[in-house]
Amino acid sequence: SSKWLLPNQPPASPSLHPGSEAMIDGITVFTKGGVVLWSYQYIKIVGDPIDDLIKSVLLEERTGMAQHKVGSYTLKWRLATELDLVFVVIYQGILALTYLESILDMVKAEFVSQLGGKVTTNRLEFTDSFLAIMKKADKHLTRRSTKPAVADTKRSQGNGNSRSTDATEVDGDEEEAAEEEGDPNTDSIAEARKKLLAKAKGKPKKAAAPAAAEPEKGKKKKKEARAWAGQGKVDSKSMAALDRSKKVDPEDVDAATRATYLGDDGSDVEGAEVESIASESEEEEAAPAEDGRLTSLFKRMSSSVQSITGNKVMTEEDLAPILKTVKEELMAKNVAVEVAARLLESVQTTLLGKRTAQFSSVRRSVKEALTEAMTTILAPKRSVDVLRAALEAKAAGRVYSVAFLGVNGVGKSTNLAKVAYYLQHQGGLNVMIAACDTFRSGAVEQLKTHARCLGAHLFERGYGKDAADIAKQALQYAGQNGYDVVLIDTAGRMQDNEPLMRAIAKLVAINDPDLVLFVGEALTGNDSIDQLTKFNRSLIDMSHNRAAPRGVDGILLTKYDTVDDKVGAAVSMVYLSGQPVVFVGTGQKYTHLRKLQVKEVVKALLG
């Protein structure tokens, strides 16, 4: 299908009617090719909200959204997929959803009718027809808004009891008839409640926990006192006797650690590179299931749907069973519920009313549309090449900095070390690590271990200090001592912990790192939405730099090797934040860092 283009033919002189009492500001009809066929404005619209709609919604496969906000304007739209047309209403404030939908539906039907099934670049004289539609819609809205008031008056006069109602609500007589007939749902609920109460009454009370009485049965055995050698006088002999630590050579510890992160012989140190995920999986062909079942998502569709082929106009009835199956499968593969719903609404909006290609089924059309939508979502909208950016910063004589942030236990420190290893061995860069996790016990010691293995300098000031200040000192130290890159480690924090979120927002605002990476787990589904959304929102809302607040610039997904085909977290995070997945962690070693391959993610999700 054709891609969206920005309008290149703005309306020559949009009609302005400041005296009109219409509740919308304007309406525009344009094609996917960017040609404005007709436009009408009641009030002059400031800026270009249509361009923002195309960039933020249509190009990003977000047409399943209910509406789009641009400054003080709200935009609602309808697509005529058979002609690749878009109808957009622009308004301010709050308007009834049914009112806006009725305007769009009537305008779409009349406009398509007047086109005669063929789009031309000639401007259509549609203003008179539109004004007639608006008059009809306003009249209908006025009639609906007056009915509840009349109904309320009658009810209050009849029984002295006033309650809100709607134009579609049944009157008093119909309500009473309904109550007399009885609601089967109400009866079933009442019956279930009775059974539950009967079960609760017949259930004996729990006896007191026997654990409380146990100490009374027998006396607790006393702990034997430790025999402290050399009591009263501390000497080297008594200290040696009390030293319970193992006597291990530090060199042996470093060797064991290097073996953990680099391999037993260190053979993967030189020449290692961050490969694409595809390099591991392209050679593997999907084998058929042993039990003969078709495992591919789109091969499990019913035969009745598969048999619809060639030049078929797709209706909601055709798409519904397929989209329902797809949604369940996407959710099973860790795509968040909200993202799966929006994505499929976008696909349905795109396909509804379109004809299938020759010798092509509805199933295939859905798969192609969904594949294109996911590829568009996951494809980076801007280049985030960390190595290239770091080399450019070095050439410009400045220090390149990356801040790693995320919730507790996702692997920020380990993956920070992987990025350091990558920059060292691929770019020959002098990397310094800043220990700004001054909260978690052992965080600095963990980074010391990584720094020794990497041969990198660790800038640390211990625990209990201000993380933002440590990062600032680290950047100054790096600039004075010839370091090329500073990787800033931060404390893990839950997204609802406001004091800690303010602290991370302060660190980002004061030090303005070149890249802010959110580190999240590939295992998460719905929780990934909450984490990333709240981190990004906190960075912006709590920023000390109100003029230019910073949000999340990219995503690093950890534990990617543990999810098999359940890679939906990548889609959820990218869809919500609009930011790309820069790296994925695929193991414990420093070389287990990869770049995301969009084609492989889509293949894993759709089969």
LINTAWO-V930573 format. One record per residue. N is the residue number from 1. PHI is phi in radians with two decimals (none if undefined). Layout:
# LINTAWO-V930573
n->N phi->PHI
n->N phi->PHI
This chain:
# LINTAWO-V930573
n->1 phi->none
n->2 phi->-1.23
n->3 phi->-1.50
n->4 phi->-1.33
n->5 phi->-2.14
n->6 phi->-1.22
n->7 phi->-0.99
n->8 phi->-1.88
n->9 phi->-2.35
n->10 phi->-1.16
n->11 phi->-1.02
n->12 phi->-1.05
n->13 phi->-2.67
n->14 phi->-1.02
n->15 phi->-1.21
n->16 phi->-2.07
n->17 phi->-2.31
n->18 phi->-1.07
n->19 phi->-1.44
n->20 phi->-1.27
n->21 phi->-1.74
n->22 phi->-1.10
n->23 phi->-1.58
n->24 phi->-1.71
n->25 phi->-1.56
n->26 phi->-3.08
n->27 phi->-2.55
n->28 phi->-2.39
n->29 phi->-2.14
n->30 phi->-2.48
n->31 phi->-1.71
n->32 phi->-1.10
n->33 phi->-1.33
n->34 phi->1.62
n->35 phi->-1.67
n->36 phi->-1.41
n->37 phi->-1.49
n->38 phi->-2.87
n->39 phi->-2.62
n->40 phi->-2.55
n->41 phi->-2.25
n->42 phi->-1.44
n->43 phi->-2.27
n->44 phi->-1.04
n->45 phi->-1.57
n->46 phi->-1.47
n->47 phi->1.37
n->48 phi->-2.39
n->49 phi->-1.12
n->50 phi->-1.13
n->51 phi->-1.03
n->52 phi->-1.13
n->53 phi->-1.07
n->54 phi->-1.15
n->55 phi->-1.20
n->56 phi->-1.59
n->57 phi->-2.06
n->58 phi->-1.18
n->59 phi->-1.23
n->60 phi->-1.67
n->61 phi->0.98
n->62 phi->-2.03
n->63 phi->-1.21
n->64 phi->-1.32
n->65 phi->-1.16
n->66 phi->-1.27
n->67 phi->-2.82
n->68 phi->-2.42
n->69 phi->-1.71
n->70 phi->-2.32
n->71 phi->1.09
n->72 phi->-1.49
n->73 phi->-1.64
n->74 phi->-2.11
n->75 phi->-2.04
n->76 phi->-2.21
n->77 phi->-2.46
n->78 phi->-2.36
n->79 phi->-1.90
n->80 phi->-1.82
n->81 phi->-1.12
n->82 phi->-1.17
n->83 phi->-2.02
n->84 phi->0.99
n->85 phi->-1.96
n->86 phi->-2.20
n->87 phi->-1.96
n->88 phi->-2.15
n->89 phi->-1.78
n->90 phi->-2.02
n->91 phi->-2.61
n->92 phi->-2.15
n->93 phi->1.40
n->94 phi->-2.11
n->95 phi->-2.23
n->96 phi->-1.11
n->97 phi->-1.09
n->98 phi->-1.11
n->99 phi->-1.13
n->100 phi->-1.16
n->101 phi->-1.16
n->102 phi->-1.17
n->103 phi->-1.09
n->104 phi->-1.10
n->105 phi->-1.13
n->106 phi->-1.20
n->107 phi->-1.11
n->108 phi->-1.06
n->109 phi->-1.09
n->110 phi->-1.22
n->111 phi->-1.14
n->112 phi->-1.11
n->113 phi->-1.10
n->114 phi->-1.23
n->115 phi->-1.23
n->116 phi->1.27
n->117 phi->1.42
n->118 phi->-2.44
n->119 phi->-1.59
n->120 phi->-2.17
n->121 phi->-1.42
n->122 phi->-1.24
n->123 phi->-1.22
n->124 phi->-1.66
n->125 phi->-1.40
n->126 phi->-2.04
n->127 phi->-1.07
n->128 phi->-1.08
n->129 phi->-1.12
n->130 phi->-1.13
n->131 phi->-1.11
n->132 phi->-1.14
n->133 phi->-1.13
n->134 phi->-1.13
n->135 phi->-1.09
n->136 phi->-1.17
n->137 phi->-1.16
n->138 phi->-1.14
n->139 phi->-1.12
n->140 phi->-1.13
n->141 phi->-1.13
n->142 phi->-1.09
n->143 phi->-1.12
n->144 phi->-1.17
n->145 phi->-1.27
n->146 phi->-1.49
n->147 phi->-1.09
n->148 phi->-1.04
n->149 phi->-1.10
n->150 phi->-1.12
n->151 phi->-1.10
n->152 phi->-1.09
n->153 phi->-1.09
n->154 phi->-1.11
n->155 phi->-1.19
n->156 phi->-1.16
n->157 phi->-1.27
n->158 phi->-1.30
n->159 phi->-2.33
n->160 phi->1.15
n->161 phi->-2.17
n->162 phi->-1.77
n->163 phi->-2.57
n->164 phi->-1.25
n->165 phi->-2.55
n->166 phi->-2.25
n->167 phi->-1.09
n->168 phi->-1.65
n->169 phi->-1.30
n->170 phi->-1.26
n->171 phi->-1.39
n->172 phi->-1.09
n->173 phi->-1.10
n->174 phi->-1.17
n->175 phi->-1.09
n->176 phi->-1.09
n->177 phi->-1.11
n->178 phi->-1.12
n->179 phi->-1.17
n->180 phi->-1.14
n->181 phi->-1.15
n->182 phi->1.52
n->183 phi->-1.69
n->184 phi->-1.04
n->185 phi->-1.14
n->186 phi->-1.10
n->187 phi->-1.09
n->188 phi->-1.17
n->189 phi->-1.16
n->190 phi->-1.10
n->191 phi->-1.13
n->192 phi->-1.12
n->193 phi->-1.12
n->194 phi->-1.08
n->195 phi->-1.08
n->196 phi->-1.13
n->197 phi->-1.15
n->198 phi->-1.12
n->199 phi->-1.15
n->200 phi->-1.19
n->201 phi->-1.16
n->202 phi->-1.39
n->203 phi->-1.47
n->204 phi->-1.18
n->205 phi->-1.19
n->206 phi->-1.19
n->207 phi->-1.27
n->208 phi->-1.08
n->209 phi->-1.07
n->210 phi->-1.18
n->211 phi->-1.06
n->212 phi->-1.18
n->213 phi->-1.55
n->214 phi->-0.99
n->215 phi->-1.07
n->216 phi->-1.33
n->217 phi->-1.19
n->218 phi->-2.61
n->219 phi->-1.26
n->220 phi->-1.21
n->221 phi->-1.23
n->222 phi->-1.29
n->223 phi->-1.32
n->224 phi->-1.24
n->225 phi->-1.21
n->226 phi->-1.30
n->227 phi->-1.47
n->228 phi->-1.45
n->229 phi->-1.23
n->230 phi->1.23
n->231 phi->-1.10
n->232 phi->1.62
n->233 phi->-2.56
n->234 phi->-1.76
n->235 phi->-2.31
n->236 phi->-1.10
n->237 phi->-1.18
n->238 phi->-1.17
n->239 phi->-1.14
n->240 phi->-1.14
n->241 phi->-1.20
n->242 phi->-1.52
n->243 phi->-1.35
n->244 phi->-1.62
n->245 phi->-1.30
n->246 phi->-1.35
n->247 phi->-1.48
n->248 phi->-2.13
n->249 phi->-1.21
n->250 phi->-0.95
n->251 phi->-1.14
n->252 phi->-1.17
n->253 phi->-1.11
n->254 phi->-1.08
n->255 phi->-1.13
n->256 phi->-1.15
n->257 phi->-1.17
n->258 phi->-1.08
n->259 phi->-1.12
n->260 phi->-1.16
n->261 phi->-1.69
n->262 phi->-2.10
n->263 phi->1.89
n->264 phi->-1.09
n->265 phi->-1.90
n->266 phi->1.19
n->267 phi->-1.21
n->268 phi->-1.66
n->269 phi->-1.29
n->270 phi->-1.50
n->271 phi->1.33
n->272 phi->-1.30
n->273 phi->-2.47
n->274 phi->-1.41
n->275 phi->-1.54
n->276 phi->-1.45
n->277 phi->-1.00
n->278 phi->-1.07
n->279 phi->-1.13
n->280 phi->-1.61
n->281 phi->-1.96
n->282 phi->-1.16
n->283 phi->-1.37
n->284 phi->-1.57
n->285 phi->-1.68
n->286 phi->-1.20
n->287 phi->-1.49
n->288 phi->-1.19
n->289 phi->-1.12
n->290 phi->-1.13
n->291 phi->-1.50
n->292 phi->1.46
n->293 phi->-1.32
n->294 phi->-1.44
n->295 phi->-1.49
n->296 phi->-1.14
n->297 phi->-0.97
n->298 phi->-1.43
n->299 phi->-1.55
n->300 phi->-1.65
n->301 phi->-1.27
n->302 phi->-1.20
n->303 phi->-1.16
n->304 phi->-1.15
n->305 phi->-1.30
n->306 phi->-1.15
n->307 phi->-1.35
n->308 phi->-1.40
n->309 phi->-2.31
n->310 phi->1.31
n->311 phi->1.03
n->312 phi->-1.66
n->313 phi->-1.32
n->314 phi->-1.36
n->315 phi->-1.95
n->316 phi->-1.08
n->317 phi->-1.16
n->318 phi->-1.22
n->319 phi->-1.45
n->320 phi->-0.95
n->321 phi->-1.12
n->322 phi->-1.21
n->323 phi->-1.14
n->324 phi->-1.12
n->325 phi->-1.13
n->326 phi->-1.09
n->327 phi->-1.06
n->328 phi->-1.10
n->329 phi->-1.22
n->330 phi->-1.11
n->331 phi->-1.13
n->332 phi->-1.18
n->333 phi->-1.80
n->334 phi->1.30
n->335 phi->-1.34
n->336 phi->-1.08
n->337 phi->-0.98
n->338 phi->-1.08
n->339 phi->-1.21
n->340 phi->-1.06
n->341 phi->-1.11
n->342 phi->-1.13
n->343 phi->-1.09
n->344 phi->-1.29
n->345 phi->-1.10
n->346 phi->-1.13
n->347 phi->-1.12
n->348 phi->-1.11
n->349 phi->-1.07
n->350 phi->-1.21
n->351 phi->-1.58
n->352 phi->-1.03
n->353 phi->1.58
n->354 phi->-1.47
n->355 phi->-1.70
n->356 phi->-1.27
n->357 phi->-1.21
n->358 phi->-1.09
n->359 phi->1.00
n->360 phi->-2.23
n->361 phi->-1.60
n->362 phi->-1.09
n->363 phi->-1.01
n->364 phi->-1.14
n->365 phi->-1.10
n->366 phi->-1.13
n->367 phi->-1.08
n->368 phi->-1.11
n->369 phi->-1.17
n->370 phi->-1.23
n->371 phi->-1.07
n->372 phi->-1.13
n->373 phi->-1.12
n->374 phi->-1.18
n->375 phi->-1.09
n->376 phi->-1.12
n->377 phi->-1.15
n->378 phi->-1.41
n->379 phi->-1.14
n->380 phi->-1.06
n->381 phi->-1.44
n->382 phi->-2.58
n->383 phi->-1.34
n->384 phi->-2.16
n->385 phi->-1.73
n->386 phi->-1.09
n->387 phi->-1.11
n->388 phi->-1.10
n->389 phi->-1.13
n->390 phi->-1.17
n->391 phi->-1.18
n->392 phi->-1.15
n->393 phi->-1.13
n->394 phi->-1.11
n->395 phi->-1.11
n->396 phi->-1.48
n->397 phi->1.39
n->398 phi->-2.28
n->399 phi->-1.51
n->400 phi->-1.64
n->401 phi->-2.22
n->402 phi->-2.31
n->403 phi->-1.82
n->404 phi->-1.86
n->405 phi->-2.45
n->406 phi->2.91
n->407 phi->-1.38
n->408 phi->-1.22
n->409 phi->1.32
n->410 phi->-1.59
n->411 phi->1.75
n->412 phi->-1.13
n->413 phi->-1.14
n->414 phi->-1.13
n->415 phi->-1.32
n->416 phi->-1.09
n->417 phi->-1.12
n->418 phi->-1.11
n->419 phi->-1.13
n->420 phi->-1.07
n->421 phi->-1.05
n->422 phi->-1.07
n->423 phi->-1.18
n->424 phi->-1.15
n->425 phi->-1.58
n->426 phi->-1.70
n->427 phi->-1.98
n->428 phi->1.08
n->429 phi->-1.58
n->430 phi->-1.55
n->431 phi->-1.78
n->432 phi->-2.14
n->433 phi->-1.86
n->434 phi->-1.84
n->435 phi->-1.51
n->436 phi->-1.81
n->437 phi->-1.58
n->438 phi->-1.72
n->439 phi->-1.91
n->440 phi->-1.35
n->441 phi->-1.15
n->442 phi->1.57
n->443 phi->-1.14
n->444 phi->-1.17
n->445 phi->-1.11
n->446 phi->-1.08
n->447 phi->-1.20
n->448 phi->-1.07
n->449 phi->-1.09
n->450 phi->-1.10
n->451 phi->-1.10
n->452 phi->-1.12
n->453 phi->-1.16
n->454 phi->-1.50
n->455 phi->1.25
n->456 phi->-1.85
n->457 phi->-1.46
n->458 phi->-1.90
n->459 phi->-1.72
n->460 phi->-2.49
n->461 phi->-2.25
n->462 phi->1.41
n->463 phi->-1.92
n->464 phi->1.33
n->465 phi->-1.68
n->466 phi->-1.33
n->467 phi->-1.11
n->468 phi->-1.08
n->469 phi->-1.22
n->470 phi->-1.12
n->471 phi->-1.09
n->472 phi->-1.12
n->473 phi->-1.10
n->474 phi->-1.11
n->475 phi->-1.14
n->476 phi->-1.15
n->477 phi->-1.08
n->478 phi->-1.10
n->479 phi->-1.15
n->480 phi->-1.40
n->481 phi->-2.04
n->482 phi->1.36
n->483 phi->-1.49
n->484 phi->-1.61
n->485 phi->-2.36
n->486 phi->-2.09
n->487 phi->-1.81
n->488 phi->-1.75
n->489 phi->-1.56
n->490 phi->-2.16
n->491 phi->-1.25
n->492 phi->-1.19
n->493 phi->-2.62
n->494 phi->-1.33
n->495 phi->-1.16
n->496 phi->-1.70
n->497 phi->-1.49
n->498 phi->-1.09
n->499 phi->-1.01
n->500 phi->-1.24
n->501 phi->-1.18
n->502 phi->-1.14
n->503 phi->-1.14
n->504 phi->-1.25
n->505 phi->-1.11
n->506 phi->-1.14
n->507 phi->-1.05
n->508 phi->-1.19
n->509 phi->-1.18
n->510 phi->-1.29
n->511 phi->-1.68
n->512 phi->0.77
n->513 phi->-1.11
n->514 phi->-1.15
n->515 phi->-2.49
n->516 phi->-1.92
n->517 phi->-1.80
n->518 phi->-1.56
n->519 phi->-1.74
n->520 phi->-2.34
n->521 phi->-1.53
n->522 phi->-1.27
n->523 phi->-1.36
n->524 phi->-1.40
n->525 phi->-2.02
n->526 phi->-1.12
n->527 phi->-1.16
n->528 phi->-1.09
n->529 phi->-1.11
n->530 phi->-1.10
n->531 phi->-1.08
n->532 phi->-1.17
n->533 phi->-1.09
n->534 phi->-1.28
n->535 phi->-1.11
n->536 phi->-1.11
n->537 phi->-1.16
n->538 phi->-1.16
n->539 phi->-1.03
n->540 phi->-1.39
n->541 phi->-1.23
n->542 phi->-1.74
n->543 phi->-1.16
n->544 phi->-1.34
n->545 phi->-1.75
n->546 phi->-1.20
n->547 phi->-1.22
n->548 phi->-2.47
n->549 phi->-1.19
n->550 phi->-1.82
n->551 phi->-2.00
n->552 phi->-1.32
n->553 phi->-1.71
n->554 phi->-2.92
n->555 phi->-2.21
n->556 phi->-2.07
n->557 phi->-1.64
n->558 phi->-1.75
n->559 phi->1.00
n->560 phi->-1.20
n->561 phi->-1.34
n->562 phi->-1.73
n->563 phi->-1.85
n->564 phi->0.94
n->565 phi->-1.65
n->566 phi->-1.54
n->567 phi->-1.80
n->568 phi->-1.14
n->569 phi->-1.06
n->570 phi->-1.09
n->571 phi->-1.12
n->572 phi->-1.06
n->573 phi->-1.16
n->574 phi->-1.18
n->575 phi->-1.06
n->576 phi->-1.35
n->577 phi->-1.55
n->578 phi->1.31
n->579 phi->-1.84
n->580 phi->-1.42
n->581 phi->-1.46
n->582 phi->-1.41
n->583 phi->-2.42
n->584 phi->-2.26
n->585 phi->-1.59
n->586 phi->-2.13
n->587 phi->2.94
n->588 phi->-1.63
n->589 phi->-1.30
n->590 phi->-1.11
n->591 phi->-1.42
n->592 phi->-1.52
n->593 phi->-2.31
n->594 phi->-2.30
n->595 phi->-1.71
n->596 phi->-1.25
n->597 phi->-1.84
n->598 phi->-1.02
n->599 phi->-1.03
n->600 phi->-1.26
n->601 phi->-1.14
n->602 phi->-1.10
n->603 phi->-1.11
n->604 phi->-1.15
n->605 phi->-1.35
n->606 phi->-1.78
n->607 phi->1.39
